[in-house]
């Protein structure tokens, strides 16, 4: 399961916690460098930088602003061909720049058609029919498919699509075919006498094209798609895509989505190793590995401590472009099973931790109700839709720890420690316990007069 890295800067207050806080090991293998645009970089300026100052920096460094991605203030900047690395270094060295990076490229994560499995075994394996007896979801839940587009005329999808936009090509239609297959797994029409069933079949589809017709796309297209989906009402975002290079800008977009209550699902990758893939690796994404009909890890599926769950991904029968149906394999096919399940779970829950969002409760319900299929490197296990929608709510847990002086290690009493909703005060030994904390991720902050504030992220399981 994905665990949060605690990286505290030197501070007077240092929070240390016990079982409720978990730590992540580094990935086993460094990721190879992704391809990137030859004439485009991404730049974010520090807060408070004036527009004239921004313009002057671009003038000095020879960059031209192509567009600005709203919400996170990232500029897509055109630079001379062949100078991407040099320009990233130049912008990064400017004191007014928060960060600059190449505009990396991600790709769709489906593999060739596989005809060896019966149609839609995955829905049976995750007990979707039993889940549908509890809920079929709601048309008020929107699943944004960030992909190669969706076949706008497909009989199993056309009436489900509530919006279409392209950040990669002139049309949002699916020339490649990958996005249409993904959309069908997540939310194809069901009980209509046509084709296949989508796991979250009552939910609507937002067709957000962020990959080109070859199946690849710039990070800037993906970030723009995330921001658009969040700002236009998505409850769930599915990204059956990934790149091998980390990106501060991509992570900012993922965190923005999570902060707005959106569940973000991403494919773990088809490289058969533990190297991280982005955006799946980020904490606020549900990273999905692929399993087969015998609950074995697909030989090509990525795995590791950063993967959260697994789902069917081998020989998956779903919608194809040009009104067709067929089989595909990949973590691309596993991810939309989770996205469709998230759409179902949204309709069964209420806000239990008082943060006015449901995504933490939805994620917890999906993860803790997975089936343990005896595999390592797939987090909580393989998803079980029936249990996720019909389980008894997970009991609350507690966050327990100690606040100490970072300089001499002495205990600090009287410090206020908060998870953003509940607050505890440290005793004479610097110990604190925040009670009745529902499962989910929390930013825990310690404050005491005369000391610098310190914080860390914790994952409460139960």
N, C-alpha and C positions, 0 to 999 in steps of 0.2 A: 504494500500500500504506500502511497505517496506520503512522505512525512516532511514536516517543515524544518528548514535549516534555521537555527537560531544564530544570528550574527550580530552581537551587540558591539557597538563602538565603545571606546573607553568612556566610562561614565561613572559618576559617583554612586549611583544606585545600580546594583546588579541583581536581576531577578534570577533565581534558580528554582526549578520546579521538579516535582517528583512524578509519579506515574501518569498524571494527566497530560504531561508534555512529552512529545516524542521527537526524535532527531533523525535527520536523514544522513545516510552514507553517501559519499560522492559517487557519481556514475563510474562503472568499471572501466569504460573505454572513452577516450576523448572523441568528440564528434568530428568528422571531417568537415572541411570548410564548404559551405554551400556555394553554388554559383550565385552571381549577383548581376544586377543591371550594369551595363558598361558606361552609362552616362547619367546615373541617378543615385543620389544618396538621401538619407533621412536625417533631419536635424531638428533638435528641440532646444530652444533657448530657455535660460533660467527665468523664473518668475520675476517680473519687474523690469525686464529688459525692454526699453522703449522701441517703438517702431522705427524711428530714425537710426537708432543704434543697430537694430537688426539689418536694416537696409545697407548701412555702411559696412558691416561685416561681410555681407554678401558681395558688395562691390569690391572690397579688398581681396576677397578670396576667389572671386570669379564664378560665383554660383548664381543661378537664376531660379527664383521660386516658381515652381510649376503649379503647385496647389498646397493648401493647408488642410490637414485632416482635423475636423472639428472635434471638440470634446477633450482631446489630449494635447492640442497645440503643436502638432508635429508638422513640419514643412517638408514637402517633397521637392528636392533641389536638383536642378539639372547642372551637370558639370561637364567639362570637355571630355571627350571619349578617351578612355585609357587612363584617366587621372583619378579614378574613384578612391583608390587606397590613399593617395597623397592628399586628396581633398578631405577625406574623413579625418586624417591625422591633423590637418591644418585647422579644421573646424573644432576638433576635440581639444586642441591646445588653447583655444580662446576661452578666457575666463567667464564670458557671458553665455557660453554654450553648455547646456546640461549634458547632452551627449549627441554624438553623430555616429552614423553607421552606414554601411552599404545597404542598398535595397536588395536584400537576399531573395532567393527564389524558392518557393515550396512547390510540391507536386502532389497530384492525386495518388492515393495509396491503394488502388485496386490492382489486382493481377489478372491475367487472361482468364477467359471463361473456363469453368470446370464442370463438365457434364456428368460427374460421377455420383452425385447425390440426388436423392429425391427432392421434389419441390417443397420448399419451406420447412425443412426439418427443424430449422432454428426456432421457429415460433413454438413448436411442440416442446423442444428441449428447455426453453426458458419458461414454459407453462403460461404462454400468452392466452390460450383459450380460457383457462381458469381465472386469469386476471380480468378478462373481459366480462366475466360474470359479476365482478365487483364494480368495474367502471370501464367504459370505452373512451374516457377522456371527455374533452369539451371543445367546441369550436372557438371558445375564447382563448385557448392555448395555441400560440403560434410557434412553430418550429422553423427556424431559419436554416436553410440548407446552403452553406457557403461552399461552392463547388464550381463545376464546369457549366452550371446552368441546369435547367430542368426542361424536358420536352413539354412545351406549353400546350400541346394538343393531345397528350396521352389520355386515353379514356379512364385510366385509373388515377390520374393526377390533375387533369385540367380543372376540374371543379373544386379542387382543394387549394389551388394557388390563389392567395389573396393579394400578393404583390410580387413584382419582378423588377430587378434592377441589375445592371452590369457595371462593374468597375474594371473590366478587363477587355471587353470587345464591344462592338457596336450593337449587338443583340444579346438579350438574356437567354435566348433559346440554347439548347444543349446540342452542340455539334459533335462533341467528343463522346458523350454517352455515360460518363461516370456519374455525374450528378443525378441523372434520371434514375439510375439504379439505387443510389443512396436514398433519394427521396421516397422511393417506393417501399423500402425496408422500414423507414421511419413512419410513414403516414399514408400509404396508398389506401384508396377507398376500399371498404370492406362491406360484405353483404349486399353487393350491387350486381352480382351475377357475372362479374367481369374480372378476369385476371387473378390478382394476388391480394393478400391482406397485409396492411401495414400495422406495426405493433401499436403505435399511437394513432389509430386510424380516424378518430374523430377530430383530432387537431388539424389546424390549417397549416399550409406551407408558405413560407416566405422564400422566394427564389432569389438568392443573392449570388450572382455570378462573380467570382473572384479569381478564377483560373481561366486561362486562355483555352483556345480550341485544341491545343496540343496536350492539355492536362497540367500545365505549369503556370505559375503566377507569382508576381512580385509580392513581397511582404506588404508593401504599401497598399496594394489592392486588397489584401486580406484584412489589414487593419481598417481600411475604409469600410469594408463590408461589415466588420464587427461593430464599428461605431454606428453605422446606419441601422443595422438590425436592432441593436439595443435601443436606439432613439426612436425607432418606429414600432416598438411593441413586442419584440420577441421575448418569449419566456425561456426558450431553449435554442441554443446555437449548436449545430453539428458541423464539425470540420473534419472530413475524411481526407486530410491532406497534411503535409508536414515538410519541414526543412531541417537540415542538420545544424544550422547556425543559430545560436541564441540571439535574441533581439530585445533590447530594453523597450523599444517602441511597441513591439508585439505583446510583450508582457504587460505594458501599461494598458493596452486595449483589453486584454483578458481581465485585468484587475478592475477596469472600468465596468465591464459587463457584470462581473460578480458583485460589485458594489451596488449595482442597480437591480439586483435580485435575479439575474439570469443564470441558468445552468449552461455551462460550456462543456461540450463533449468533443474529444479529439482522438483520432486514430494514433496508436502507439508506433506504427511503422512496420514495414515488411522486410527488415534486414536481418532478422534472426539473431539479434544480439542485444546487449544491454545498453548500448549507446543511446542517449536521450534524443528524442525528436521533438521539435517545437512546432506548434504550441503545446502539445500534449504534456510535456515535462513540467509546465508551470503549475504551481500549487492550486490555483483556482480553475484548473481544467480537470475534468475526469478523463484520465488516460486509459484507453481501451485496447487490450490485447485480443487476439483471435484464437478460438478453439474450434475443433471439428465435432462431428456428430457423436464421437465416442468420448467427448470431454478431454481430448488430448490437445496440448498446445500446438497450434499450427507450426510446422517446422520453420517457416519464414517469419513468424511473428516476433516482434520485439517483446522483451520482457524485462523485469528488474524491479528494484525497490521503488522506483518512481511510477510504476504502473498501478492503477487503482482497481480495475476490474477487468474481467474478460467477458466476451460474448461470442456467439456463433459468427464465424467468418470464412468458412470453407464451403464452397459449392452452394452459395446462397442464391435462391431463385427470386427474382424481383423484376421490376419494370425496366425496359430498355428503350432507347430512343426509337423514333419512327413507329410508335405504338406497339412495340414488341415486348417480349418477356424472355428472360434467360438467366444463366448462372454466371456469377462472378465470385471471386475470392479475394480476401485481403482484410487488413484491419479497417480499411474503408467500409467494409460491409458489417464489421462488428460494431463500429461506433454508432451507426443509426439505430441499432437495436436498443442501445442505451438511451439515445435521444428520444426515441418513441416511448420507452418506459418512463422517462422523466416526465413526458407530457401526461401520461396516465397518473403518475404519482402526484403531480401538482393538484389534481382535482380531489384528492383524498385527504389533504392535510390542512392544518391551520397553523398560524404563526405561534410557535410555542416558546420562543425565546425573546419575544418582544422587540425584534429589530425591524418589524414592518416588511420583512421579506420572507419568502418561502424556500429560496434556493438551498440554504444550508440544511433545512429539514428534508427537502427532496433528496439531496445528495446523500445524507446520512441514511435515509430509508432504503435507497438503492444499494448502498455499500454494505450495510450490516445485515441485509437479507440475502446476500449472495450465497450460492451453494459452494461449500468447500469440496473441491474436486481433486484435492491432493496434489496440486501443482504449486511450485514456488515461482515467484516472479510475476504473479498476476494479482497481487494485492489481496482484496477481500475474497476473491473467487469469481465464479461464473454467475452472471445475474440470474435472478429468479423473479419473474414479473409477478407471479401470484402472491408470493410472500411480501414483495415490496408494497403492493397496494392493499394488502389485507392483514398486515402484521400488527401486533400490539405495539404501540409506540415505545421506543427505546427509553428506558428510565434515564433521568438526568444523572450527570456525574458531578465531579468537583475538581477544582483547580487548587492544588496545594503546593506551597513552596516557601521560600525564604528570601528576604530582602537583606542584602549585605552591602557594606562599604567596599567599593571596588579597589580602593587603595590598600586597606589593611585587613579586609575580610570580616570586620566586626559586624555583628547583627545591628540592624536599624529598627527600632520600635516606632510605632506611631505613623508608619507610612501607609498611605492609602493605595490599595491595589484594586484596579477595576478591569472588568472584561468588556466595558462599554455599556453595560446594563446594570450589573451588580457590583458592589464594592465591599471590600474587606479591609480591616486595619491590622497591621502587624503587631504581634505581642512583644514582650520583652526579649524574646529570642529571635525576633525578626520573622517569625512564622506567620503565615496567613492561610486561610481556606475560604474560597468562594464556593458556596453551596448551590445546589439545584441548578446546575448548568446543563442545558440540553446539548446533545451531540452537535458538533460543528466546529468551525474554525473561529478563533477569537484573537483579537489583538489585546494583550494584557499590558496595562500601563501602571507603573509605580511612581508615586509622587510623594515628596516630603519637603517642607520648607527648608531651604538652605542646601538642597541637593539638586543635581540635574535629573531630569526625568529619564527613565529607562523603560523600554518596552520589548516584548517578544510576541511571536505568534504561537498559539498552542492549538492542538487538535484534541477536542474532547470526544472520546468514543462512547462511553457510557459510565 
